[in-house]
Amino acid sequence: IEKNETKEVLTVMPNPSQGWLDVQFQPGAGTQFVIFNSIGKPVKQMLAPTGVSSVTVDLSGEPTGIYHVVLFNQANKVVAQNRITISR
């Protein structure tokens, strides 16, 4: 019996977070991250570094609440998204 392993395209940890996030993604899966607050306002935008599979993001200056981390490709299409809670 073969084990079928599926790797997540986008993982955000820890969840809940106090503000610092470790965003892990498959290299080449997307070109840009945008983090939106609960009303859809972008609070952080960054390019996905080439050849890297994770970045650390500081949202410690943002209020507590629910945020959406969205990974876009070059054509500006959503590749993956994840929800994160900021709580202190």
Buried (B, 14 or more C-beta within 10 A) or exposed (E): EEEEEEEEBBBBEEEEBEBEBEBBBBEEBBBBBBBBBEEEEEEBEEEBEEEEBEBEBEBEEBEEEEBBBBBBBEEEEEBBBBEBEBEE
